[in-house]
Amino acid sequence: MADTIKTVRSALTITEWIAIGSLAISICVGIFTGGVMYGQVDKNSQDIAELKPKVDAISTKIERIDANVEFLAGLAKEERARR
């Protein structure tokens, strides 16, 4: 039976510390980016909620204007037909 030698390392090398630091920085950047994206989505949702009533009011006004234009166009056609 062959004897196996087990080595236990107690200290990390500089390369391993750099890798751990890079991983920590990447995680922090990911969390920050997620927070920024969440803030943008929340702000956009609030803007949409504010704009929806305004769009509904404008579309009602546009419908009234369109009805008036159709009425005036009909009057203009009748007046041309009389001439």
C-alpha positions in Angstrom: 0.0 0.0 0.0 1.4 3.3 -1.0 1.7 6.0 1.5 0.0 9.3 0.5 1.4 12.6 1.7 -1.2 15.3 2.4 0.0 18.9 2.3 -2.1 21.5 4.0 -1.5 25.1 2.8 -2.2 27.8 5.3 -1.4 30.9 3.4 -2.8 32.2 0.1 -0.6 33.5 -2.7 -0.8 37.0 -4.1 -2.5 35.7 -7.2 -5.2 34.0 -5.1 -5.8 37.3 -3.2 -6.1 39.2 -6.5 -8.6 36.6 -7.7 -10.7 36.9 -4.5 -10.5 40.8 -4.8 -11.6 40.7 -8.4 -14.5 38.4 -7.5 -15.6 40.7 -4.7 -15.4 43.8 -7.0 -17.4 42.0 -9.6 -20.1 41.1 -7.1 -20.2 44.7 -5.9 -20.5 46.0 -9.4 -23.3 43.6 -10.2 -25.2 44.7 -7.1 -24.7 48.4 -8.0 -25.9 47.8 -11.5 -28.9 45.9 -10.3 -29.8 48.9 -8.0 -29.4 51.4 -10.8 -31.6 49.3 -13.2 -34.2 48.9 -10.5 -34.3 52.7 -9.9 -34.7 53.4 -13.7 -37.5 50.9 -14.0 -39.2 52.4 -11.0 -38.8 55.9 -12.3 -40.1 54.9 -15.8 -43.2 53.2 -14.1 -44.0 56.4 -12.3 -43.6 58.5 -15.4 -45.9 56.1 -17.3 -48.5 56.3 -14.5 -48.4 60.1 -14.7 -48.7 60.2 -18.5 -51.6 57.8 -19.0 -54.3 60.2 -17.7 -52.9 63.0 -19.9 -52.9 60.7 -23.0 -56.5 59.8 -22.3 -57.5 63.4 -22.0 -55.7 64.3 -25.2 -57.3 61.5 -27.1 -60.7 62.7 -26.0 -59.9 66.2 -27.3 -58.6 64.7 -30.5 -61.8 62.8 -31.0 -63.8 66.0 -30.6 -61.5 67.9 -33.0 -61.8 65.1 -35.5 -65.6 65.2 -35.3 -65.6 69.0 -35.8 -63.3 68.7 -38.8 -65.6 66.0 -40.3 -68.6 68.3 -39.8 -66.8 71.3 -41.3 -65.6 69.1 -44.3 -69.2 68.0 -44.9 -70.4 71.7 -44.8 -67.6 72.6 -47.3 -68.7 69.8 -49.7 -72.3 70.9 -49.5 -71.3 74.5 -50.2 -69.2 73.5 -53.2 -72.1 71.4 -54.5 -74.4 74.4 -54.3 -72.1 76.5 -56.5 
